Amino acid sequence: MTSWKKWTSALLAAGIIVGSGAGWQESSVQAASVSTKVTSPTEVTLKSAGKTMTQKGLLQGGSTWVSLTAVKDVAGGTLTYDAKNKEYTLTAANNKMRISLADGSPMLRVNNYYPGVEAKLIQGRLYIPFSAMRDYLGVQGSWNGQAKTLTLSKVKQNNVTVKAATVKANVKNAEVDIQYPQVSGLGNDKAEAAINKVLKDETDAFVAGFKKQVSENGAATADRPYAFESTYVVTYNENGVLGLITQRYEDYAGAHGMTTRSGHTFDLESGKELTLNDVLQNNTSMRESLGKKVGTQLKARGGYLDGYTGLNKDQDFYVTPTGIVVFFQLYEYTAYAEGFPEFPFTYKEVLPKGAAPFSGVTAEK
């Protein structure tokens, strides 16, 4: 396991980096949640394509859990097992979800990005929460609480392929693993090139910064190696819009490494990167209201350092199937131990009544 994965795993175990998967759940499936006092699982009937599936879902720990095999059947992806590394890989919706059992308990990551989503071994089978299916694997669901039935279906996604590109940077005594997203299959060369340039330029700047820092700090040593790694995850791929998180980690053998995160939201017709104002349909009053709500929640958190006066001009955010997530960088307003403060809001909360997500976005011809 690379140093970045070790570092991230340690932070996850300590609760420092908190994922927002639970906050992304559809309200229809949120109703499937039961009291967290319930310890034994309750069976859930799963349906797909008008038929009852042989696999059963489970209600446990306040979430609806679905086995990996059932997820694969609905998502239409591939599921493989690496016996040597004790790792399952489920590929669907431009993401690779890996669940490792090497350390005894399941550790879940998506494209080497750790979303803070838990996987569970229940009655000898691997399960993930429904929210992880919706957020990363392109599966939506409808919950019938009376019948304890979850009806699953594949989300209609954009016709775009997102694959990892790599950059080689040979630095002595440094663990280097640079992966960043590139898109293809749009049928629009200009838009495709514009999107890929944004993502490549971001990575090139990161590489240049790392090399400059190595030059200033001096070479790493075998007993105090450097680390330089990047990854990404697709968070949204519907309605002509592509949402991504890119994340970079660098460690110069100090007290701890440093991670930076970016949210990207692209209009696939024009290749334009959308701002928070674009997503909010240029609603100034909503932006102000959102800024106040974020400020109230931020200041109520542990570890708040001071300095928040409102959303930034180029506010960090990303989009999900159910809404937007406003976030801040490490140390921006909170102590390091707080990780990335995230504030999710559903589309119903931030858009005019009846407005569809991204309906106000007009592609530049």
C-alpha positions in Angstrom: 0.0 0.0 0.0 1.4 3.4 -1.0 2.0 6.1 1.6 -1.0 8.1 0.4 -3.3 5.1 0.9 -1.8 4.5 4.3 -2.2 8.2 5.3 -5.8 8.3 4.0 -6.7 5.0 5.6 -5.4 6.3 8.9 -7.4 9.5 8.6 -10.5 7.6 7.8 -10.0 5.4 10.8 -9.6 8.5 12.9 -12.7 10.1 11.4 -10.7 13.1 10.0 -11.7 12.8 6.3 -15.4 12.5 6.3 -17.2 11.4 3.1 -20.7 12.8 2.3 -22.1 9.6 0.8 -24.9 9.4 3.4 -25.8 13.0 2.7 -26.3 12.2 -1.0 -29.0 9.6 -0.5 -32.3 9.9 -2.4 -35.2 10.8 -0.1 -37.1 7.8 -1.4 -34.4 5.5 -0.1 -33.7 7.5 3.0 -37.1 6.2 4.1 -35.5 2.8 4.2 -33.3 3.8 7.1 -34.1 2.3 10.5 -33.0 3.3 14.0 -29.3 3.0 14.5 -30.1 1.0 17.7 -31.1 -1.9 15.5 -28.1 -4.4 15.4 -29.5 -7.4 13.5 -30.2 -7.1 9.8 -33.7 -7.2 8.3 -34.2 -8.6 4.8 -35.2 -6.3 2.0 -36.7 -7.5 -1.3 -34.8 -6.2 -4.3 -36.5 -5.7 -7.7 -35.0 -4.7 -11.0 -36.4 -4.7 -14.6 -39.8 -5.7 -13.3 -38.6 -8.8 -11.6 -37.7 -9.9 -8.1 -34.0 -10.5 -7.7 -32.7 -13.7 -6.0 -30.4 -11.6 -3.8 -31.8 -9.9 -0.8 -30.9 -6.5 0.5 -30.6 -5.7 4.2 -31.6 -3.0 6.7 -28.8 -2.5 9.2 -27.2 0.4 11.1 -29.6 2.9 9.7 -28.8 2.1 6.0 -30.1 0.0 3.2 -27.3 -2.4 2.2 -27.0 -4.3 -1.2 -24.6 -7.1 -2.0 -21.9 -6.5 -4.6 -23.3 -9.2 -6.8 -26.7 -7.5 -6.9 -25.0 -4.1 -7.6 -23.2 -5.6 -10.5 -26.3 -7.2 -12.0 -28.2 -3.9 -11.9 -25.3 -1.6 -12.9 -24.3 -3.8 -15.8 -20.6 -3.6 -14.9 -18.0 -6.2 -14.2 -17.0 -7.7 -10.8 -13.6 -9.4 -10.4 -11.6 -10.8 -7.4 -7.9 -10.6 -6.9 -7.1 -13.5 -4.6 -3.5 -12.5 -4.1 -4.4 -9.0 -2.8 -7.8 -10.1 -1.4 -9.6 -7.3 -3.3 -12.9 -7.1 -5.2 -13.2 -4.6 -8.1 -16.6 -3.5 -9.4 -16.4 -1.4 -12.6 -19.4 0.6 -13.7 -20.4 4.2 -14.6 -16.8 5.3 -15.4 -15.7 4.4 -11.8 -13.8 1.5 -10.3 -14.9 0.6 -6.8 -12.3 -1.5 -5.0 -13.0 -3.2 -1.7 -9.9 -4.6 0.0 -10.1 -7.3 2.7 -6.3 -7.5 3.1 -6.4 -5.9 6.6 -9.2 -8.1 7.8 -12.0 -5.5 7.6 -13.4 -4.1 4.3 -11.7 -0.9 3.0 -13.5 0.8 0.1 -12.1 3.3 -2.4 -13.1 4.5 -5.8 -10.3 5.0 -8.4 -7.9 5.2 -5.4 -10.1 8.0 -3.9 -11.4 7.3 -0.4 -15.0 8.7 -0.2 -15.5 7.7 3.5 -18.1 5.1 2.5 -18.2 1.9 4.6 -18.4 -1.6 3.2 -19.6 -4.5 5.4 -19.2 -8.2 5.6 -22.6 -9.4 6.6 -23.4 -13.1 6.9 -20.4 -13.9 4.8 -21.2 -11.5 1.9 -19.9 -8.1 1.0 -22.4 -5.3 1.1 -22.3 -1.6 0.3 -24.9 1.1 1.2 -27.4 2.0 -1.4 -26.0 5.6 -1.4 -22.7 4.3 -2.8 -24.5 2.7 -5.7 -26.2 5.9 -6.6 -23.3 8.2 -6.1 -20.6 6.2 -7.8 -22.1 3.3 -9.9 -25.0 4.8 -11.7 -27.9 3.0 -9.9 -31.0 4.7 -8.6 -33.7 3.2 -6.3 -37.3 3.6 -5.1 -38.2 2.4 -1.6 -41.5 0.9 -0.5 -41.4 0.9 3.2 -44.6 -1.1 3.7 -43.4 -3.9 1.6 -39.7 -3.5 2.5 -38.9 -3.5 -1.2 -36.2 -1.6 -3.0 -36.6 -1.3 -6.7 -33.3 -0.6 -8.5 -32.7 0.6 -12.0 -29.7 1.8 -14.0 -29.4 5.6 -14.4 -29.3 7.0 -18.0 -25.9 8.5 -18.2 -24.2 10.7 -20.7 -22.4 9.0 -23.6 -18.9 9.8 -22.4 -15.9 7.7 -21.4 -13.7 8.8 -18.5 -10.4 7.1 -18.1 -7.3 7.6 -16.1 -4.2 9.1 -17.7 -0.9 9.0 -16.0 2.2 11.2 -15.7 5.6 9.7 -15.1 7.9 11.7 -12.8 11.1 9.9 -11.7 12.1 11.3 -8.3 14.6 9.4 -6.2 13.2 8.0 -3.0 9.7 9.2 -3.8 6.5 7.3 -4.2 4.9 8.7 -7.3 1.5 7.7 -8.6 -0.2 10.4 -10.7 -3.6 9.6 -12.2 -5.9 12.2 -13.6 -9.2 12.0 -15.7 -9.4 12.4 -19.5 -12.7 12.2 -21.4 -13.5 10.7 -24.9 -16.5 9.8 -27.0 -18.3 13.1 -26.9 -18.5 13.5 -30.6 -17.5 17.1 -30.1 -13.7 17.5 -30.5 -13.7 21.1 -29.4 -15.6 20.4 -26.2 -13.6 17.3 -25.5 -10.3 19.1 -25.9 -11.4 22.0 -23.7 -12.3 19.6 -20.8 -9.1 17.6 -21.1 -7.0 20.7 -21.2 -8.4 21.9 -17.9 -7.7 18.6 -16.2 -4.3 18.2 -17.8 -3.2 21.7 -16.9 -4.2 21.2 -13.3 -2.0 18.1 -13.2 0.9 19.7 -15.0 0.8 22.5 -12.4 0.9 20.0 -9.6 3.9 18.2 -11.1 5.8 21.4 -11.6 5.1 22.5 -8.1 6.3 19.2 -6.7 9.6 19.3 -8.7 10.1 22.9 -7.5 9.5 21.9 -3.9 11.9 18.9 -4.2 14.6 21.3 -5.6 14.1 23.6 -2.7 13.9 21.0 0.0 16.6 18.7 -1.3 16.5 15.1 -2.3 14.5 12.6 -0.2 16.3 9.7 1.6 15.4 6.0 1.7 14.4 6.3 5.4 12.4 9.5 4.9 10.8 9.1 1.4 8.6 11.7 -0.3 5.2 11.0 -1.7 3.4 12.6 -4.7 0.1 11.1 -5.8 -3.1 12.1 -7.4 -6.5 10.5 -8.2 -10.1 11.4 -9.1 -13.7 10.1 -8.9 -16.7 10.7 -11.2 -19.5 12.2 -9.0 -22.1 13.0 -11.7 -22.7 12.0 -15.3 -26.3 13.0 -16.4 -28.2 15.6 -18.2 -25.3 16.7 -20.4 -23.1 17.5 -17.4 -20.1 15.7 -16.0 -19.0 16.2 -12.4 -15.6 15.1 -11.0 -13.4 15.4 -7.9 -9.7 15.5 -8.4 -7.4 15.1 -5.4 -3.7 15.5 -4.9 -1.4 14.4 -2.1 2.2 15.4 -1.4 4.5 14.6 1.5 8.0 15.9 1.9 8.8 13.8 5.0 7.3 16.4 7.3 5.0 15.9 10.3 2.2 15.0 7.8 1.4 15.2 4.1 -0.9 17.7 2.6 -3.9 17.0 0.4 -5.7 19.4 -1.9 -9.1 18.8 -3.6 -10.8 20.3 -6.6 -14.4 20.0 -7.8 -15.1 20.2 -11.6 -18.4 20.5 -13.3 -18.5 20.5 -17.1 -21.1 21.2 -19.7 -20.4 18.5 -22.2 -21.9 20.3 -25.2 -19.6 23.3 -24.9 -16.8 22.0 -22.8 -17.3 25.0 -20.4 -16.5 24.5 -16.8 -19.5 25.6 -14.7 -19.2 27.8 -11.7 -21.4 27.6 -8.6 -23.3 30.6 -9.9 -24.0 28.7 -13.1 -25.4 25.7 -11.2 -27.6 28.1 -9.0 -28.9 29.6 -12.3 -27.3 32.9 -11.4 -29.7 33.3 -8.4 -27.9 36.0 -6.3 -30.3 35.7 -3.4 -29.9 31.9 -3.3 -26.1 32.2 -3.3 -26.3 34.6 -0.3 -28.7 32.4 1.5 -26.5 29.4 0.9 -23.5 31.3 2.1 -25.3 32.1 5.4 -26.3 28.5 5.9 -22.8 27.3 5.2 -21.4 29.9 7.7 -23.8 28.8 10.4 -22.9 25.2 10.0 -19.1 25.9 9.6 -18.9 28.0 12.8 -20.8 25.4 14.8 -18.2 22.7 13.9 -15.4 21.7 16.1 -12.0 23.1 14.9 -13.3 26.3 13.4 -10.4 28.8 13.2 -12.1 32.0 12.1 -12.1 34.1 8.9 -15.3 33.0 7.1 -17.2 35.9 5.7 -19.2 34.2 2.9 -18.7 31.9 -0.1 -15.6 32.6 -2.1 -15.7 34.1 -5.6 -14.5 30.9 -7.0 -16.1 28.7 -4.4 -15.0 25.0 -4.3 -18.0 22.7 -4.9 -18.9 19.5 -6.7 -22.2 18.1 -7.9 -23.8 14.7 -7.1 -26.9 12.9 -8.4 -29.0 14.6 -5.7 -27.4 18.0 -5.1 -24.4 20.1 -4.7 -21.6 19.9 -2.0 -19.8 23.0 -1.0 -16.5 22.3 0.6 -13.3 24.0 1.8 -9.7 23.1 1.8 -7.6 21.8 4.7 -6.7 24.7 7.0 -8.9 27.1 5.0 -11.3 27.8 7.9 -10.8 24.7 10.2 -8.0 22.8 11.9 -6.3 20.1 10.0 -8.0 17.4 12.0 -11.3 18.4 10.6 -10.3 17.3 7.1 -12.3 18.8 4.2 -15.5 20.5 5.7 -18.4 19.6 3.4 -21.9 21.0 3.2 -24.4 19.1 1.0 -27.6 20.7 -0.3 -30.2 19.0 -2.4 -31.3 20.5 -5.7 -34.7 21.1 -4.2 -33.0 23.4 -1.6 -31.0 25.5 -4.1 -33.1 25.7 -7.2 -36.4 27.4 -8.0 -39.5 25.2 -7.4 -40.0 22.8 -10.2 -36.6 23.6 -11.9 -34.6 20.7 -13.1 -30.8 20.5 -12.4 -28.8 22.4 -15.0 -31.8 23.5 -17.0 -30.5 27.0 -16.9 -27.2 26.1 -18.4 -26.9 27.1 -22.1 -24.1 25.6 -24.1 -21.8 28.1 -25.9 -22.1 27.3 -29.6 
